[in-house]
């Protein structure tokens, strides 16, 4: 029997889904959300059972990688049990997660035992005061302790994510690289995405991947690599550090749309066909209207994929998408 596949209107195979389990977070990062946030009422958020059901539908159609995101996924009650159930789905190659690290001291090992293969952990500064300014509520030491707990828990790989902003943390690129290299971790540097009105101009702080790469080259020899992790990062190796990779996610300067293999599902169950567009379909409504049959859900999914945009049109000078990053699925 031929393997089921999800193919969009441009012939791109969709085998990677980012599933948000909550829009809530214990941080208020300046690039992700406003300082004063109103989160979704509980009844508007997908239940754990609905998330599991949707994951099963997607995996049955050829999805090989699921990333659980938020908000912060580890503030959702029942998250470890959900991971156990999703990781056991026949045909799923890997379950991974993005986290701010605040809950990893207590949850890293349970997550690894539940079948989470890899972790991405946000770390935008190694200076406690600056970290607090970027996250508004975060405690750096809590996150650093969480990273150590994750290193001890047995994940296949751990990657640090850094959103680079001039005037906030761009000068810390060398220190962050060294922190990752000394611990055998991967690290990715991300160009800030213009999602939601965050009360400042993103253009003033924009730092391109090319600029970051040149900063790193002052201290390290970078080696081109064709490695892929199934997502948008483009990786390089560092001479003398065989265990680490440096990734660059460049939605502005080097967009990756032609090879896009993913869609996102928000915490309220909206399937986003593209991060840079508002078009979506209401998976929550479909799941709740059809509790005993998956056929209408699958038909709507297949039809929607034919409208997946060719590319996003990000502009650092303006906000084209008004939803915040936490409402977009990480």
HELIX and SHEET records of a PDB file:
HELIX    1   1 UNK A   42  UNK A   44  5                                   3    
HELIX    2   2 UNK A   48  UNK A   60  1                                  13    
HELIX    3   3 UNK A   73  UNK A   75  5                                   3    
HELIX    4   4 UNK A   79  UNK A   87  1                                   9    
HELIX    5   5 UNK A  104  UNK A  113  1                                  10    
HELIX    6   6 UNK A  128  UNK A  135  1                                   8    
HELIX    7   7 UNK A  140  UNK A  153  1                                  14    
HELIX    8   8 UNK A  170  UNK A  172  5                                   3    
HELIX    9   9 UNK A  173  UNK A  182  1                                  10    
HELIX   10  10 UNK A  202  UNK A  205  1                                   4    
HELIX   11  11 UNK A  209  UNK A  217  1                                   9    
HELIX   12  12 UNK A  257  UNK A  259  5                                   3    
HELIX   13  13 UNK A  283  UNK A  289  1                                   7    
HELIX   14  14 UNK A  295  UNK A  305  1                                  11    
HELIX   15  15 UNK A  325  UNK A  327  5                                   3    
SHEET    1   A12 UNK A 222  UNK A 224  0                                        
SHEET    2   A12 UNK A 234  UNK A 238 -1                                        
SHEET    3   A12 UNK A 241  UNK A 249 -1                                        
SHEET    4   A12 UNK A 186  UNK A 191  1                                        
SHEET    5   A12 UNK A 157  UNK A 164  1                                        
SHEET    6   A12 UNK A 116  UNK A 122  1                                        
SHEET    7   A12 UNK A  94  UNK A  99  1                                        
SHEET    8   A12 UNK A  65  UNK A  69  1                                        
SHEET    9   A12 UNK A  16  UNK A  20  1                                        
SHEET   10   A12 UNK A 262  UNK A 265  1                                        
SHEET   11   A12 UNK A 270  UNK A 272 -1                                        
SHEET   12   A12 UNK A 280  UNK A 282 -1                                        
END                                                                             
